């Protein structure tokens, strides 16, 4: 019976049932103990207990290429509040371009939008009205993502493609804080990050050690099936880095349904 149930529970069911569970990893400085910098007989550094939001941290937001407007709006609201309330916030994008040249061009377009009020207003309006791309282009995007356009097109009022809604609004609302793997200004990201680690996640590599002692946040709005692997890779760096440790936060950020149904996915 158990095997039968397991087989019937498909990845699509997991998306619909589980939704987006947001998680956080804190970057804590190692606090030397009074006895020579390690904790007693175990030889393990002790960690500072001040795990507050002043501590640098990474926030993982599992996303989908198609989701409800309500879900995307909550993601945007979190990003906007983070940028407004905290210093040194970087939103690290999952690459969607086929090559580095395309990713560089993508970031240049995002920055242009973020720095021009008329473009920002235009992007938000087009995202709200779903007029950013032509019908043919949206059909092509759906085909590439295994999304049924015939079903989605009847639900534009409540469900959108990420490229048609979330991405343009991110460019308009938090564009100055967006970065991707091919960004030419990675030094700014590295001011937040300590060291360089690369861990494969689909076609992208992410850098991910937040600098100890800096009030900052790295937000990763990445694919549902990618974020857990990234999170594990960050935690695995505890055995390789000196001076900092990664600690899973006990805070419950949120769990939000994607707002989709199985009929949308081919």
VENGIPE-V473331 format. One record per backbone hydrogen bond with DSSP energy under -0.5 kcal/mol. NH is the residue of the N-H (numbers start at 1). CO is the residue of the C=O. If there is no record, write none. Layout:
nh: <NH NH>
co: <CO CO>
//
This chain:
nh: <5 6 7 8 9 9 10 14 15 16 17 18 19 19 20 21 22 22 23 25 26 27 28 28 30 31 32 36 37 38 39 40 42 43 43 44 46 48 51 52 55 57 58 59 60 60 61 61 62 63 67 68 69 72 73 74 75 76 77 78 79 80 81 82 83 84 85 86 90 90 91 92 92 93 93 95 103 104 105 106 107 108 109 110 111 112 113 114 115 116 120 121 122 123 124 125 126 127 128 129 130 131 132 138 139 140 141 142 143 144 145 146 146 147 148 149 152 153 154 155 158 159 160 162 164 165 165 167 169 170 171 172 173 174 175 177 178 179 183 186 188 189 190 191 192 192 193 194 195 199 201 204 206 210 211 214 216 217 218 219 219 220 221 222 224 226 227 228 230 231 232 233 234 235 236 237 237 238 239 240 241 245 247 249 253 253 254 256 264 265 266>
co: <1 2 3 4 5 6 8 10 11 12 13 14 14 15 256 19 20 254 60 58 247 56 26 245 243 46 30 34 33 35 44 38 39 39 40 39 31 29 49 50 52 216 25 218 23 58 59 220 60 222 160 258 158 68 69 70 71 72 73 74 75 76 77 78 79 80 81 82 88 217 177 90 219 91 179 93 99 100 101 102 103 104 105 106 107 108 109 110 111 113 116 117 118 119 120 121 122 123 124 125 126 126 126 134 135 136 137 138 139 140 141 142 143 142 264 147 148 149 151 152 155 155 67 65 161 161 162 162 165 166 167 168 169 170 171 174 175 91 180 183 185 185 186 187 188 189 189 209 193 206 204 201 199 208 192 211 214 88 57 90 217 59 219 220 63 223 223 224 226 227 228 229 230 231 232 233 234 235 236 237 237 28 26 24 22 251 22 20 261 262 146>
//
